[in-house]
């Protein structure tokens, strides 16, 4: 994709990776729309980046996804890039009383939303690029976040298929594969040890400029191409036996 002169929608763009991507895309000369569930986060993002266009939307809600698409079709029909970034991560066990309800929420936001938004926004004649944010856990599950890991494995597989299926429509599909980064994903303080988001953004924009379709950083560069003989020892280290 061209790095400038795009109109881009980033879901979950009020914080973390989404906001960092929004800032960099604006610096590169793009128009950026972000959506998110929390108006407070959107307002803070707009205060930091006055060029942002914001829209409150819980992408876990099917009706709100449809409303978002209708608004874009009316107000921003020249949108040509969709970035499915919104995601939630629950640290939990099947023994937790709320496990199923939390799992449903993760599935709605991490799986149903990108599928639905992809099909909705493909109706826009201008759409040329879809970017899906997966995870290093697509390849190597972390058992403290079992459903999150599974949703990202699903989205990785879907992305690979979309790269093939949408060629005939001249829609480019790119996978963004972050490792753990210093964000509030899963809860404040859980990832304070992880690399800064700014380092990740620098790396993936260099890869975008090179025309790569799978954008990796640190651990995910190795994990995304490793075989089972490499991944199994890492899995055992990541998930020590009780």
RODO-2510 file (C-alpha; in nm, 4 decimals, decimal comma):
residues 242
     n   res          X          Y          Z
     1     x     0,0000     0,0000     0,0000
     2     x     0,0999     0,3609    -0,0422
     3     x     0,1986     0,5119     0,2907
     4     x     0,0358     0,8492     0,2211
     5     x    -0,2829     1,0003     0,0747
     6     x    -0,5142     0,7343     0,2181
     7     x    -0,8310     0,7569     0,4230
     8     x    -0,7982     0,4954     0,6961
     9     x    -1,0331     0,3494     0,9576
    10     x    -0,8639     0,2021     1,2656
    11     x    -1,0888     0,0122     1,5066
    12     x    -0,9883     0,0292     1,8704
    13     x    -0,7878     0,3386     1,7849
    14     x    -0,8227     0,5277     2,1109
    15     x    -0,5177     0,3777     2,2804
    16     x    -0,2273     0,1357     2,2457
    17     x    -0,1246     0,0090     1,9047
    18     x    -0,4284     0,1637     1,7357
    19     x    -0,3514     0,5149     1,8541
    20     x     0,0177     0,4773     1,7754
    21     x    -0,0648     0,3686     1,4206
    22     x    -0,3059     0,6591     1,3849
    23     x    -0,0367     0,9063     1,4870
    24     x     0,2171     0,7638     1,2433
    25     x    -0,0295     0,7493     0,9541
    26     x    -0,1209     1,1133     1,0132
    27     x     0,2500     1,2006     1,0072
    28     x     0,2739     1,0197     0,6733
    29     x     0,0027     1,2405     0,5242
    30     x    -0,3129     1,0334     0,5642
    31     x    -0,6634     1,1072     0,6889
    32     x    -0,7355     0,8809     0,9844
    33     x    -1,0646     0,7820     1,1449
    34     x    -1,0590     0,5928     1,4728
    35     x    -1,3454     0,4246     1,6523
    36     x    -1,3710     0,2815     1,9997
    37     x    -1,6058     0,1960     2,2838
    38     x    -1,4961     0,4668     2,5279
    39     x    -1,5764     0,8278     2,4448
    40     x    -1,3224     0,9446     2,7036
    41     x    -1,0403     0,7642     2,5224
    42     x    -1,1539     0,9046     2,1878
    43     x    -1,1618     1,2575     2,3308
    44     x    -0,8121     1,2177     2,4745
    45     x    -0,6858     1,0872     2,1394
    46     x    -0,8422     1,3806     1,9536
    47     x    -0,6853     1,6249     2,1991
    48     x    -0,3453     1,4707     2,1295
    49     x    -0,4001     1,4460     1,7521
    50     x    -0,6388     1,7238     1,6397
    51     x    -0,6413     1,5915     1,2822
    52     x    -0,8118     1,2694     1,3954
    53     x    -1,1710     1,1946     1,3065
    54     x    -1,3385     0,9966     1,5859
    55     x    -1,6515     0,7850     1,6065
    56     x    -1,7871     0,6083     1,9136
    57     x    -1,8626     0,2469     1,8272
    58     x    -1,8532    -0,0820     2,0146
    59     x    -1,7456    -0,3159     1,7357
    60     x    -1,8541    -0,6105     1,9500
    61     x    -2,2143    -0,5054     1,8780
    62     x    -2,3464    -0,6083     1,5358
    63     x    -2,5903    -0,3191     1,5063
    64     x    -2,3196    -0,0667     1,5874
    65     x    -2,0953    -0,2174     1,3205
    66     x    -2,3740    -0,1651     1,0676
    67     x    -2,4234     0,1936     1,1885
    68     x    -2,0496     0,2564     1,1522
    69     x    -2,0550     0,1290     0,7948
    70     x    -2,3591     0,3426     0,7072
    71     x    -2,1898     0,6530     0,8513
    72     x    -1,8715     0,5835     0,6567
    73     x    -2,0625     0,5202     0,3338
    74     x    -2,2391     0,8541     0,3761
    75     x    -1,9622     1,0716     0,5178
    76     x    -1,6394     0,9000     0,4090
    77     x    -1,7158     0,6951     0,0991
    78     x    -1,3562     0,7447    -0,0186
    79     x    -1,2260     0,5289     0,2686
    80     x    -0,9693     0,2951     0,1157
    81     x    -0,7984     0,1288     0,4152
    82     x    -0,9567    -0,0761     0,6969
    83     x    -0,7420    -0,1722     0,9944
    84     x    -0,9087    -0,4339     1,2154
    85     x    -0,7195    -0,3550     1,5335
    86     x    -0,9804    -0,3690     1,8130
    87     x    -0,9286    -0,6558     2,0534
    88     x    -0,9695    -0,7571     2,4144
    89     x    -0,7695    -1,0017     2,6217
    90     x    -0,9005    -1,1779     2,9327
    91     x    -0,6671    -1,3569     3,1697
    92     x    -0,8865    -1,6435     3,2836
    93     x    -0,9427    -2,0157     3,3291
    94     x    -1,2350    -2,2394     3,2298
    95     x    -1,2918    -2,2809     3,6039
    96     x    -1,3813    -1,9118     3,6369
    97     x    -1,7596    -1,8615     3,6761
    98     x    -1,7602    -1,5872     3,4101
    99     x    -1,5401    -1,7771     3,1647
   100     x    -1,8102    -1,8342     2,9027
   101     x    -1,9437    -1,4784     2,9116
   102     x    -1,5938    -1,3329     2,8827
   103     x    -1,5149    -1,5755     2,6020
   104     x    -1,8261    -1,4618     2,4125
   105     x    -1,7125    -1,1009     2,4417
   106     x    -1,3647    -1,1857     2,3144
   107     x    -1,5087    -1,3784     2,0214
   108     x    -1,7461    -1,0935     1,9343
   109     x    -1,4712    -0,8302     1,9286
   110     x    -1,1716    -1,0333     1,8121
   111     x    -1,3436    -1,2540     1,5505
   112     x    -1,6962    -1,1438     1,4609
   113     x    -1,6073    -0,7754     1,4291
   114     x    -1,3254    -0,8109     1,1740
   115     x    -1,5284    -1,0601     0,9688
   116     x    -1,8358    -0,8368     0,9643
   117     x    -1,6502    -0,5102     0,9036
   118     x    -1,4542    -0,6683     0,6217
   119     x    -1,7709    -0,7772     0,4440
   120     x    -1,9464    -0,4456     0,5104
   121     x    -1,6650    -0,2174     0,3978
   122     x    -1,5845    -0,4257     0,0920
   123     x    -1,9039    -0,2694    -0,0427
   124     x    -1,7170     0,0627    -0,0664
   125     x    -1,5753     0,0968    -0,4178
   126     x    -1,2672     0,2769    -0,2852
   127     x    -1,1515     0,0020    -0,0441
   128     x    -0,8083    -0,1254    -0,1481
   129     x    -0,6354    -0,2453     0,1698
   130     x    -0,7376    -0,4474     0,4756
   131     x    -0,4950    -0,4855     0,7658
   132     x    -0,5658    -0,7351     1,0432
   133     x    -0,3849    -0,7136     1,3761
   134     x    -0,3199    -1,0651     1,5016
   135     x    -0,0559    -1,1652     1,7591
   136     x     0,2477    -1,3786     1,8241
   137     x    -0,0005    -1,5917     2,0194
   138     x    -0,1551    -1,6860     1,6849
   139     x     0,1313    -1,9352     1,6571
   140     x     0,2064    -2,0106     2,0218
   141     x    -0,0816    -1,9951     2,2728
   142     x    -0,0345    -1,8485     2,6166
   143     x    -0,2611    -2,0538     2,8413
   144     x    -0,3358    -1,7655     3,0790
   145     x    -0,5267    -1,6091     2,7873
   146     x    -0,6684    -1,9206     2,6173
   147     x    -0,9570    -1,7646     2,4264
   148     x    -0,7573    -1,4597     2,3191
   149     x    -0,4849    -1,6878     2,1824
   150     x    -0,7443    -1,8919     1,9938
   151     x    -0,9150    -1,5844     1,8466
   152     x    -0,5841    -1,4559     1,7145
   153     x    -0,5022    -1,7957     1,5616
   154     x    -0,8404    -1,7787     1,3885
   155     x    -0,7764    -1,4280     1,2586
   156     x    -0,4317    -1,5279     1,1323
   157     x    -0,5792    -1,8176     0,9349
   158     x    -0,8583    -1,5992     0,7993
   159     x    -0,6083    -1,3343     0,6930
   160     x    -0,4035    -1,5853     0,4955
   161     x    -0,7195    -1,6971     0,3150
   162     x    -0,8288    -1,3387     0,2470
   163     x    -0,4909    -1,2606     0,0937
   164     x    -0,5741    -1,5232    -0,1685
   165     x    -0,9475    -1,4673    -0,2021
   166     x    -0,9425    -1,0897    -0,2453
   167     x    -0,6713    -1,0710    -0,5103
   168     x    -0,9356    -1,0763    -0,7831
   169     x    -1,0952    -0,7675    -0,6281
   170     x    -0,7618    -0,5838    -0,6132
   171     x    -0,7819    -0,5662    -0,2333
   172     x    -0,4491    -0,6088    -0,0581
   173     x    -0,4574    -0,7896     0,2782
   174     x    -0,1778    -0,7321     0,5295
   175     x    -0,1224    -0,9037     0,8646
   176     x     0,0229    -0,7084     1,1555
   177     x     0,1715    -0,9507     1,4096
   178     x     0,2741    -0,7797     1,7351
   179     x     0,4427    -0,9487     2,0292
   180     x     0,3558    -0,8420     2,3825
   181     x     0,4015    -0,4645     2,3984
   182     x     0,3847    -0,2108     2,6789
   183     x     0,0110    -0,1407     2,6566
   184     x    -0,2883    -0,1906     2,8847
   185     x    -0,4114    -0,4949     2,6898
   186     x    -0,5440    -0,7459     2,9417
   187     x    -0,5125    -0,4968     3,2276
   188     x    -0,2895    -0,2177     3,3514
   189     x     0,0620    -0,3213     3,4460
   190     x     0,0538    -0,6696     3,2936
   191     x     0,2840    -0,5746     3,0070
   192     x     0,5011    -0,3074     3,1679
   193     x     0,8079    -0,5246     3,0997
   194     x     0,7414    -0,5414     2,7259
   195     x     0,8963    -0,3302     2,4458
   196     x     0,7590     0,0158     2,3765
   197     x     0,4871     0,0503     2,1151
   198     x     0,6956     0,3172     1,9408
   199     x     0,9675     0,0621     1,8583
   200     x     0,7079    -0,1703     1,7071
   201     x     0,5528     0,1073     1,4978
   202     x     0,8917     0,2065     1,3562
   203     x     0,9619    -0,1536     1,2579
   204     x     0,6286    -0,2252     1,0898
   205     x     0,6304     0,0977     0,8906
   206     x     0,9708     0,0075     0,7546
   207     x     0,8235    -0,3270     0,6452
   208     x     0,5194    -0,1564     0,4927
   209     x     0,7528     0,0601     0,2871
   210     x     0,9216    -0,2602     0,1651
   211     x     0,5857    -0,4026     0,0530
   212     x     0,5738    -0,6888     0,3046
   213     x     0,2413    -0,8599     0,3749
   214     x     0,3255    -0,9945     0,7232
   215     x     0,4607    -0,7284     0,9574
   216     x     0,6511    -0,8678     1,2550
   217     x     0,8695    -0,7484     1,5410
   218     x     1,0999    -0,9209     1,7866
   219     x     0,9618    -1,2558     1,8988
   220     x     0,6959    -1,2674     1,6262
   221     x     0,9540    -1,2512     1,3484
   222     x     1,0749    -1,5934     1,4604
   223     x     0,7408    -1,7382     1,5723
   224     x     0,5580    -1,6601     1,2487
   225     x     0,7865    -1,8853     1,0446
   226     x     0,8984    -2,1419     1,3043
   227     x     0,8160    -2,5111     1,2992
   228     x     0,6923    -2,7211     1,5893
   229     x     1,0452    -2,8226     1,6904
   230     x     1,1160    -2,4548     1,7632
   231     x     0,7766    -2,3598     1,9054
   232     x     0,7309    -2,6484     2,1493
   233     x     1,0234    -2,5580     2,3787
   234     x     0,9087    -2,1949     2,3785
   235     x     0,5549    -2,3068     2,4640
   236     x     0,6873    -2,5053     2,7601
   237     x     0,8861    -2,2060     2,8789
   238     x     0,5894    -1,9711     2,8375
   239     x     0,3496    -2,2143     3,0044
   240     x     0,5388    -2,3972     3,2807
   241     x     0,3732    -2,7030     3,4306
   242     x     0,1949    -2,6418     3,7608
***
